[in-house]
Amino acid sequence: MTLIASEVEIEGPDPLARARSGDGDAFAELLAEHESMVYSLAYHFFNDRERAADIAQDVFLQLYRSLRDIDSHSHLVHWLRQVTTRRCIDQLRRRKGLRAVPIDEVEHLATPCGDPTLGRALRQLVATLPESQRLVVTLRYQEGLGPEEISRVAGMRLNTVKSHLHRALRSLRRMLEER
């Protein structure tokens, strides 16, 4: 058996390990890789660009301070979702009212059928849901998390997550039928 050696470029440790050791460029890589997820989660919770940017900045500042506690890339993603979700909930508690955003300012989301009109209608309807249902729907359908992971990220019991998701979908279905 003959083995042919191929040229394989071996990089240094992953960006997380480098960032933990104080490499600012590696932290910038982590930020670039995950900032859209963090911003998107906050934005779709509030439909407010400024709030989403503020939350994302807070989350990444907290990440910088907590880097030594993050064990792996999957732990990092879970940590970012959990901290972002909790920041959204905390801010909602502090500022109970939500600012209305004209639909023209809302970025296009992919919808299962690819219909932009349906996507716009769904975004409007999701924005009217109670915050706990809106959070669960956002984590489920935007972030693609299952009920168990939503339970861990949002700090809710699994049955509560399922209940909120069921009620939200029933409400959305009813509101779409009324249109």
matplotlib code that plots the C-alpha trace (Angstrom):
import matplotlib.pyplot as plt

x = [0.0, 1.4, 0.4, 0.7, 1.4, -0.6, 0.1, -2.2, -2.0, -2.3, -3.5, -2.9, -5.4, -9.0, -10.1, -11.7, -8.5, -6.4, -8.9, -8.8, -5.1, -5.5, -5.3, -7.4, -7.5, -8.9, -11.6, -12.4, -12.8, -15.3, -17.2, -17.3, -18.5, -21.3, -22.4, -25.1, -26.7, -26.7, -27.9, -30.6, -31.9, -32.2, -33.5, -36.3, -37.3, -37.7, -37.8, -35.5, -32.1, -30.7, -31.8, -30.4, -27.0, -26.9, -27.7, -25.2, -22.5, -23.4, -23.3, -19.9, -18.5, -19.7, -18.2, -14.9, -15.0, -16.2, -13.9, -12.1, -15.5, -16.3, -15.1, -15.9, -17.4, -20.8, -20.7, -19.9, -23.0, -25.2, -23.8, -24.3, -27.9, -28.6, -27.0, -28.7, -32.1, -31.7, -30.5, -33.7, -35.9, -34.1, -34.4, -38.1, -38.7, -36.9, -38.7, -42.1, -43.2, -42.2, -41.5, -43.5, -41.4, -42.7, -42.8, -40.5, -37.7, -38.0, -35.5, -36.7, -36.8, -36.9, -40.3, -40.9, -42.6, -40.3, -43.3, -42.2, -45.8, -46.4, -43.1, -44.0, -47.4, -45.8, -43.3, -46.1, -48.2, -45.2, -44.5, -48.1, -47.5, -46.9, -43.2, -42.8, -44.5, -42.5, -39.3, -40.1, -41.2, -38.0, -35.8, -37.6, -38.1, -35.3, -32.6, -33.8, -33.7, -35.7, -37.9, -35.3, -32.7, -35.1, -35.9, -32.2, -31.5, -34.6, -34.6, -38.2, -39.5, -39.9, -43.7, -43.9, -41.9, -44.2, -47.3, -46.0, -45.1, -48.5, -50.4, -48.3, -48.8, -52.5, -52.8, -50.7, -52.8, -56.0, -54.7, -53.6, -57.0, -58.7, -56.7]
y = [0.0, 3.3, 6.5, 9.7, 12.7, 15.7, 19.2, 20.0, 23.5, 23.1, 26.2, 27.1, 26.6, 27.5, 31.2, 30.4, 29.0, 31.8, 34.4, 32.8, 33.3, 37.0, 37.2, 40.2, 39.1, 35.8, 37.5, 39.6, 36.4, 35.1, 38.3, 38.3, 34.7, 35.1, 38.8, 38.2, 35.5, 37.6, 40.8, 38.9, 37.2, 40.5, 42.3, 39.9, 40.0, 43.8, 44.8, 47.7, 48.1, 50.3, 47.9, 45.0, 46.7, 47.6, 44.1, 42.6, 45.0, 44.0, 40.3, 40.5, 42.6, 39.9, 37.3, 39.0, 38.9, 35.3, 33.7, 31.5, 29.9, 28.8, 25.3, 24.7, 26.1, 24.5, 25.8, 29.3, 29.2, 28.0, 30.6, 33.4, 32.4, 32.1, 35.4, 37.2, 35.8, 36.8, 40.3, 40.7, 39.6, 41.9, 44.8, 44.1, 44.0, 47.4, 49.1, 47.4, 49.1, 48.2, 50.7, 50.3, 49.9, 50.6, 47.4, 49.0, 49.0, 45.3, 43.2, 40.3, 37.0, 33.7, 32.1, 28.4, 29.2, 32.0, 34.4, 37.9, 39.0, 36.1, 36.8, 40.4, 39.4, 36.7, 39.3, 41.7, 39.0, 37.6, 41.1, 41.2, 38.0, 38.2, 38.4, 34.9, 33.4, 35.8, 34.6, 30.9, 31.4, 33.4, 30.8, 27.9, 29.2, 31.8, 30.0, 26.5, 25.3, 22.4, 22.7, 21.1, 23.7, 26.6, 25.4, 25.6, 28.9, 30.7, 29.2, 27.8, 24.4, 22.2, 22.0, 25.8, 26.1, 23.6, 25.4, 28.8, 27.5, 25.7, 28.9, 31.1, 28.9, 28.6, 32.4, 33.0, 30.5, 32.2, 35.7, 34.6, 33.0, 36.3, 38.3]
z = [0.0, -1.0, 0.8, -1.0, 1.2, 0.3, 1.4, 4.2, 5.7, 9.5, 11.2, 14.8, 17.5, 16.7, 17.2, 20.5, 22.0, 20.6, 21.9, 25.3, 25.3, 24.6, 20.8, 19.7, 16.1, 17.1, 19.2, 16.1, 14.1, 16.7, 16.6, 12.8, 12.8, 15.3, 15.2, 12.6, 14.8, 17.9, 16.1, 14.2, 17.3, 19.2, 16.1, 15.5, 19.1, 19.2, 15.5, 16.5, 15.0, 17.7, 20.5, 18.6, 18.1, 21.8, 22.9, 20.5, 21.9, 25.5, 24.6, 23.0, 25.9, 28.3, 26.0, 26.1, 29.9, 30.0, 27.4, 29.9, 30.8, 27.2, 26.5, 22.8, 19.7, 20.4, 24.0, 22.6, 20.2, 23.1, 25.4, 22.9, 22.3, 26.0, 26.9, 24.0, 24.9, 28.5, 27.5, 25.4, 28.3, 30.7, 28.4, 27.8, 31.6, 32.0, 29.0, 28.9, 25.7, 22.2, 19.5, 16.3, 13.2, 9.7, 7.7, 5.1, 7.7, 8.4, 6.6, 4.5, 6.2, 4.3, 4.5, 3.9, 0.6, -0.4, -0.7, 0.4, 0.9, 3.3, 5.0, 5.6, 7.0, 9.2, 10.6, 11.4, 13.1, 15.1, 16.4, 17.9, 19.9, 23.7, 24.4, 25.7, 22.6, 20.3, 21.9, 21.5, 17.9, 17.1, 18.7, 17.0, 13.4, 13.0, 15.0, 14.3, 17.9, 19.1, 22.2, 24.5, 23.5, 23.7, 27.2, 28.2, 26.4, 27.6, 31.1, 30.7, 31.5, 28.4, 28.8, 29.0, 25.8, 24.0, 25.4, 24.2, 20.8, 20.4, 21.4, 19.2, 16.1, 16.8, 17.1, 14.0, 12.0, 13.2, 12.4, 8.9, 8.2, 9.2, 6.7]

ax = plt.figure().add_subplot(projection="3d")
ax.plot(x, y, z, "-o")
ax.set_aspect("equal")
plt.show()
